[in-house]
Amino acid sequence: MKLSTHVFKSAVTSSKRDKMFCTFLLFVFFSSFSQHQKISGKITDANNLPLPGVSVLEKNTTNAVTSDFDGNFEITTKGNNVILVFSYVGLKSKEVKPDGKTINVILESETNELTEVVVVGYGTQKKERVTSAIATIKEKDFTRGAIRDASDLIRGKVAGLTISNGSGDPGASSNISLRGVSTLQGNAAPLVLINGVPGGMNTVAPNDIASIDILKDASAAAIYGTRGANGVILITTKTVNKDIAPTITYSTFATINNFYNKADFLDATQQRNFRAQGLRIPYKDGGADTNWLDQISGSGFAQNHNLALKGGNIKTNYTVNLNYIDETGVFNNTFNKEYRFSFDVNHSMFNDKLKINLNLLNGTQNMGLSEGTVAYAYRQAMIRNPTAPIYNSDGTYLEKEDGQTKFQYYNPVGIINETIEDRNRTWQRFSANLTLDLLSGWNVGAQLSKNKDTFLNGYAETKKHYSNTINLRNGVASRNTGTTDSDLVEITSKYHKILDKHEFTVLGGYSYQYIVNEGFSANNSDFPTDAFSYNNLGSGNALTDGLAGMGSYKDDNTLIGFFGRVNYNFNSKYDLLVSIRREGSSKFGANYQWGNFPAVSAGWSINNESFLKDVETVNILKLRAGYGVTGVIPNDPYMSLTLYNYEGYFYNDGKWVRGLEPVSNPNPDLRWEKTTEVNMGLDFGFFNNRISGSVDVYSKKTIDMLWRYAVPSPPNIYDSTIANVGKMENKGIEILLNTIPVKTDNFVWNSSMTFSHNKNKLTSLSNNLYQIEGDYVNRGNTGDPISFDTHRLEVGQSLGNFWGLKSVDITNDGQWIVELPDGTRKTLDPSMYNDTNKQYLGNGIPQYYAGWTNTFSYKKFDLSMVLTGAFDFQILNSQRMFYGNSKTDYNMLSSTDDKVYGKAVLNYNPTYVSYYIEQGDYIKIDNITLSYNFDVKPFKFINAMRLYVSGNNLATFTKYKGLDPEIKREDPTSQGMDNRDKYPSTTGMTLGLNVTF
């Protein structure tokens, strides 16, 4: 019994232990299950708009996700008493303890529209404290679609900033100007800084850009001294400054491009019909039917891939961006391939007293035929006889027909096929930023950067190229390379303090930039074979004949600046900015190597006054006024020195000695071109900022503009001198208007309009020491074979004025009738081409620019539309001038038989008269993008996905008869020239996809 009782007790005890163990396992299991739960929801802003890309972090862990394009998120938590941290740039972070499996979160703005942070010179500033004319475009407002470089992101979005391309070349860059032209011989483009380091709009991947800030007036740009007269564009790339889970974003798009417009020249059938009607045709019928443009062109295709990785925490974080572009142009053998890589890492240490940022940017670019080569082939394709075959019977290119000796008349297929160009560029930039917080409100920063930009080009024309068949050479080839090295060191110290109603920030700094340019080139001809192309220059026979060439160069320059700035605010109502930069450059003459560039501006926040503070309809009302001095630095170094060239040979003492001749006079007074500017501005926002914007009025006056003047020789050693003499002024107005016409739970319409007007005038080109002949200089040229000056640069007039004979009618037999300045009318004869009979015929610079951007959001759909326009300007239609005439020696435009002034067809050779100067006003549908944001809940590893279709350069409303009224604007003294030689603009359709993992 004892034994059995013992066994029974043991069994009972064992059973209890098993139950306890099972209970423990069940407790652990359910506890574990309860700790791992899925929480989902939606994140919106204060306006009930979904927020994509919000970081959702389980507090005290690395477990995190991001919201999709509709603001939805889903996270599987790992612990008890979970707290989720929601964070987004520009919004207040929020901690939420979920009380269920579904939660909705509203994130509020850290600031209102005025108190958002904008980038200014050497730092950032709250927008409510800004007293200058500064425009800020954030990533959410960038244009989407087929974006070639950073300038495409902001076209039409900044009043006063003109961005034009007018070319379909895949490697072409945009022409950018701000508030008119302030120089005749200096650099007219704004200074571009990427994270504070000088760069270009095409050196950084558009997907890697977080914001673009434009310093428009001198009070904002003066702190950059001699580089700020044309404004400053500050590009800020994406970085991480918070805890964020590792995130991968992949973006891609593909674009098909075609000519936006084609010139309507006679085809073979039309030419034969015209010949049958008795119209003069300058060719014999060659028996073929050749579309020369189709032979050298087709549809272009572009693809763009961008991969971005980011992650880390508030202490250490990183951003990596990889970008690949592969674009083929509409012309054969034109292409652009680019690889861009950027790496940004931030680290803070010593209780966040020391912050370190390291950034690496690297890019390579490979391009095919240059725009100049293709533009000349395009001209030949237009004027070529459409009845002529491409090849002779022996397979060689048909150049001349039946012994014809037309001027500049070559086979375009041969130009494209027998020209080899390989253009390569690489750029590297490394920068390091260190910020040390010494005391509360006081920090010291240092930025060090190393930039290197290198190009290596190869060029060859085979034996079949027209230049070699004409000159009886066996090919030509050349190679050239160059490198620009730039070292930049900038040290700043900033102190910020708030004392009751007083707030002030003091900034001081030092800047040092050293630039070295160097390179070499070599060329040869008459090669034994085409196989070497440009890779064996020494094999050409021209080397032994003394006809080959080589050269090399090297130059350097140094720019040093000391600068300071004080910002002061009283009671959140009154703001004052005072800055000064003292700058020295080795490019200047010995007497003027240093200059001072002061600035002062003030602001009055009227909405914070007691009489408006409680008026709910007024959110923003701020008056600004500013004055500043900036400068334009000479393009080239050593312009103030005596320079010599080795040229020719002379016989001396039994030897041939290389000759030495001067090419410039010394000018120790050479200095910067100085621009002073006054700006008045008003910022406003009404009805909870449903209506907001700004108005700016400015006046810029430039003195000491550089120009080359004829001087007597002797006593001068050279017959011209570069000197600071000219004066110019620009006056204008800029308007920005943002509205939200409709805002409901499911539908939002945002509209933004920009308008600008600039009036330019040249006020002087002479002084007591240097004078031009009269008060004018003739500029521009129609080109061969007629070769007429097209523009006049005259004191008291604007830049870009067309100058020539004013045509008003034609005779019944097709002869021009011109009106002379005194009002009399005469039939044109060659003797009338003199300045006595010429007059102003228009101006090639638009007087007004406008942009209109609309975005519509409905549930998962987004639609954006960008319109741009330019008004009150003229364009010289060179194509019509040369080929819209029955007397041309080349193929003609099909409109040649149109009535001119309602009368007969012209019976003149190509002639420069006002008839070919046309009104250029246009409104352009620049971009339309429709996107759809997918519901990504079914996809475990996808946080957001967006698909979009986009079109660019879709339609233009204009009376201009040329291909496109948006033309390239380079030389400021001869604006409005629509040249025959060009790479015509294109229109494109794009399909794109963005995915965040």
DAMOBEL-V691311 format. One record per run of one state. SS is the DSSP state (helix for helix, strand for strand, loop for the rest). FROM is the first residue (numbers start at 1). LEN is the number of residues. If there is no record, write none. Layout:
ss/from/len
SS/FROM/LEN
SS/FROM/LEN
//
This chain:
ss/from/len
loop/1/1
helix/2/34
loop/36/2
strand/38/8
loop/46/4
strand/50/1
loop/51/4
strand/55/4
loop/59/5
strand/64/3
loop/67/5
strand/72/5
loop/77/7
strand/84/4
loop/88/3
strand/91/1
loop/92/2
strand/94/3
loop/97/5
strand/102/6
loop/108/1
strand/109/1
loop/110/3
helix/113/3
loop/116/1
strand/117/4
loop/121/2
strand/123/4
helix/127/3
loop/130/4
strand/134/5
helix/139/3
loop/142/8
helix/150/5
loop/155/6
strand/161/4
loop/165/10
strand/175/4
loop/179/12
strand/191/4
loop/195/2
strand/197/2
loop/199/7
helix/206/3
strand/209/7
loop/216/2
helix/218/10
loop/228/4
strand/232/6
loop/238/6
strand/244/16
loop/260/5
strand/265/1
loop/266/2
helix/268/9
loop/277/15
helix/292/5
strand/297/1
loop/298/2
strand/300/13
loop/313/3
strand/316/13
loop/329/2
strand/331/1
loop/332/3
strand/335/15
loop/350/4
strand/354/14
loop/368/3
helix/371/13
loop/384/7
strand/391/1
loop/392/5
strand/397/1
loop/398/14
helix/412/6
loop/418/1
strand/419/21
loop/440/2
strand/442/20
loop/462/4
helix/466/6
loop/472/4
strand/476/24
loop/500/2
strand/502/24
loop/526/11
helix/537/3
loop/540/2
helix/542/4
loop/546/3
strand/549/22
loop/571/3
strand/574/12
loop/586/8
strand/594/12
helix/606/3
loop/609/1
helix/610/4
loop/614/4
strand/618/15
loop/633/10
strand/643/10
loop/653/2
strand/655/10
loop/665/8
strand/673/14
loop/687/4
strand/691/20
loop/711/9
strand/720/24
loop/744/3
strand/747/18
loop/765/11
strand/776/4
loop/780/11
strand/791/4
loop/795/6
strand/801/10
loop/811/5
strand/816/4
loop/820/5
strand/825/3
loop/828/2
helix/830/3
loop/833/6
strand/839/5
loop/844/4
strand/848/11
loop/859/2
strand/861/11
loop/872/2
strand/874/4
helix/878/6
loop/884/9
strand/893/1
helix/894/4
loop/898/2
strand/900/1
loop/901/2
strand/903/1
loop/904/9
strand/913/1
helix/914/3
strand/917/3
loop/920/2
strand/922/12
loop/934/10
strand/944/15
loop/959/18
strand/977/2
loop/979/7
strand/986/11
loop/997/1
//
